[in-house]
Amino acid sequence: MEQYPSARDHEERAFNAQRIVGAGRGDLAATKVCIYSHDTFGLGHLRRNLAIADQLLRSQSPFEVWLLTGSPVIRQWNLPPGLHVQPLPPVIKTGAERYAARAPGQLFGLTKGYREALIMKLVEEQRPEVFLVDHAPAGMNGELLSTLALIHNEIPETRTVLGLRDILDSPESVRRTWQEQDVHALIEHAYDDLFVYGSERLFDVVSAYGLSAKVAQRVRYCGYVVGRSRIEQLQAAASGNICWDRRRSGAQPVVLVTAGGGGDGYFMMRAYLRGLCSGAPNDFYSVIVTGPLMPRDESEALHAAAAGRQDVQIVSYTTELMPSIQAAEVVVAMAGYNTSVELLAARKKAILVPRSAPRQEQKLRATLLATLGLFDSLESDDTLAAALERRVPRALAAPLPREHSWAAVDLRGAERVAAELARGAARREERIQGVA
């Protein structure tokens, strides 16, 4: 069995990550925020939490931010200056509520125990003013329960916040799972606030997930989270920081195909290539970004399928996809939260191909955005290649949605999270001064 890295090894990794991104502002009055991001699949949680961390560190109110992340690609990412990082041993999701250690030969139970110890150690040492938990109220496989108990019993002044994207799965499935795992009671007793990264008008989580009246009073709809750096990348997109070769694409319009991390995007990309191969030569250029988490055999199969085509370029991945989204004429993508939000921020014509399993999240999101008239949506079934062959040329020729359609979606989530945490810090400071 491969030897598991020691606590010293992980502390060294954490120190090196801090050194790479900076040591923070060094402001003694800064509000300390610990963000937990379990990152068991894809890049969505990492990207959303980095957007929030970036906004906090840019805020006029001083924040010191720690990110606890299990992402296997955290070292490859462009991190906000001043962010402290505590890596967690990465795990992978193998099924509904089932996980395994990502490293071959390592026992999941030991991996989980080590992650749990690292989280508790950081929270106990840092004693943050805010503990912001992304997505999973109990953490990956319950790994946060001991830390939440520690906060409740030993650090009650820490404000616990659960941050949820609006659509998790079908409401029926979420209610059933939360009932089985007693999540409603956990949220009610362990969390001071619940931030929803979405809009009540578009998706009401209180009614959808059966939240109690007591919890409903703690819900704050923040809007959809897109990082300020992403918006700035849009503004700087004309500088040419794109992922494809302009010499190859020439003056042709570009169709960008992306599936986020790429762990489950092969079916869409293979169908896209089949759609290209079944028709006449195209008058557009295709760029397929496979993602850093796509298995090697799938990536190699896509390269083989595109071999010899001058109108297709395959890119392994880029940590800065936003300029490429902005420069493309049409984007073909799955309907993950972050990709969808970035397409909205770019106001880009897009065709969404949501996965239908193991959760209904993407399908519900794609349907919602299609109903608003913002994006097209296709089923991820055996007809996908033929559907893409028809829809891509149609999307290239279609006009953009009208202004009122884009305005229906609030993209100020990261700013509202920072503002809400700043207000909470100010109230806390007032209480301390009042006691003094």
URJOSUL-V919437 format. One record per backbone hydrogen bond with DSSP energy under -0.5 kcal/mol. NH is the residue of the N-H (numbers start at 1). CO is the residue of the C=O. Records with the same first field share a line. If there is no record, write none. Layout:
NH = CO + CO
This chain:
10 = 6
11 = 7
12 = 8
13 = 9
14 = 10
15 = 11
16 = 12
17 = 13
18 = 14
19 = 15
20 = 16
21 = 17
22 = 18
28 = 26
30 = 27
31 = 62
32 = 30
33 = 31 + 64
34 = 130
35 = 33 + 66
36 = 34 + 132
37 = 35 + 68
47 = 43
48 = 44
49 = 45
50 = 46
51 = 47
52 = 48
53 = 49
54 = 50
55 = 51
56 = 52
57 = 53
58 = 54
59 = 55 + 56
64 = 31
66 = 33
67 = 84
68 = 35 + 66
69 = 67 + 86
70 = 37
74 = 71
76 = 73
77 = 73 + 74
79 = 77
82 = 21
83 = 80
84 = 65
86 = 67
87 = 85
88 = 69
92 = 100
93 = 40
94 = 92 + 98
95 = 98
98 = 95
100 = 92
102 = 90
106 = 103
111 = 107
112 = 108
113 = 109
114 = 110
115 = 111
116 = 112
117 = 113
118 = 114
119 = 115
120 = 116
121 = 117
122 = 118
123 = 119
124 = 120
125 = 121
126 = 122
127 = 123
129 = 32
130 = 32
131 = 159
132 = 34 + 130
133 = 131 + 161
134 = 36
135 = 133 + 163
136 = 134
137 = 135
139 = 136
142 = 139
143 = 140
144 = 138
145 = 138 + 142
148 = 144
149 = 145
150 = 146
151 = 147
152 = 148
153 = 149
154 = 150
155 = 150 + 151
158 = 155
159 = 129
160 = 158
161 = 131 + 159
162 = 193
163 = 133 + 161
164 = 162 + 195
166 = 197
168 = 166 + 169
174 = 170
175 = 171
176 = 172
177 = 173
178 = 174
179 = 175
180 = 176
181 = 177
182 = 179
183 = 178
184 = 178
186 = 182
187 = 183
188 = 184
189 = 185
190 = 186
191 = 187
192 = 160
193 = 160
194 = 218
195 = 162
196 = 194 + 220
197 = 164 + 195
198 = 196
202 = 199
203 = 199
205 = 203
208 = 204
209 = 205
211 = 206
216 = 212
217 = 213
218 = 215
219 = 216
220 = 194
222 = 196 + 220
223 = 196 + 198
224 = 410
226 = 224
230 = 227
231 = 227
232 = 228
233 = 229
234 = 230
235 = 231
236 = 232
237 = 234
239 = 236
240 = 237
242 = 240
246 = 244
248 = 245
249 = 245
250 = 246
252 = 249
253 = 283
255 = 285
256 = 254 + 330
257 = 287
258 = 256 + 332
259 = 289
262 = 259
265 = 262
269 = 265
270 = 266
271 = 267
272 = 268
273 = 269
274 = 270
275 = 271
276 = 272
277 = 273
278 = 274
279 = 276
285 = 253
286 = 311
287 = 255
288 = 313
289 = 257 + 287
290 = 288 + 315
291 = 316
293 = 261
294 = 291
299 = 295
300 = 296
301 = 297
302 = 298
303 = 299
304 = 300
305 = 301
306 = 302
307 = 303 + 304
309 = 306
312 = 309
313 = 286
315 = 288 + 313
324 = 321
325 = 321
326 = 322
327 = 323
328 = 324
329 = 254
330 = 254
331 = 349
332 = 256
333 = 331 + 351
334 = 258
340 = 336
341 = 337
342 = 338
343 = 339
344 = 340
345 = 341
346 = 342
347 = 343 + 344
348 = 343
349 = 329
351 = 331
352 = 376
353 = 333
363 = 355
364 = 360
365 = 361
366 = 362
367 = 363
368 = 364
369 = 365
370 = 366
371 = 367
372 = 368
373 = 370
374 = 369
375 = 369
376 = 350
378 = 352
381 = 379
384 = 381
387 = 383
388 = 384
389 = 385
390 = 386
391 = 387
392 = 388
393 = 389
394 = 390
395 = 391
396 = 392
397 = 393
398 = 394
405 = 402
406 = 402
407 = 403
408 = 404 + 405
409 = 406
410 = 408
411 = 409
413 = 224
416 = 412
417 = 413
418 = 414
419 = 415
420 = 416
421 = 417
422 = 418
423 = 419
424 = 420
425 = 421
426 = 422
427 = 423
428 = 424
429 = 425
430 = 426
431 = 427
432 = 428
433 = 429
434 = 430
435 = 431
436 = 432
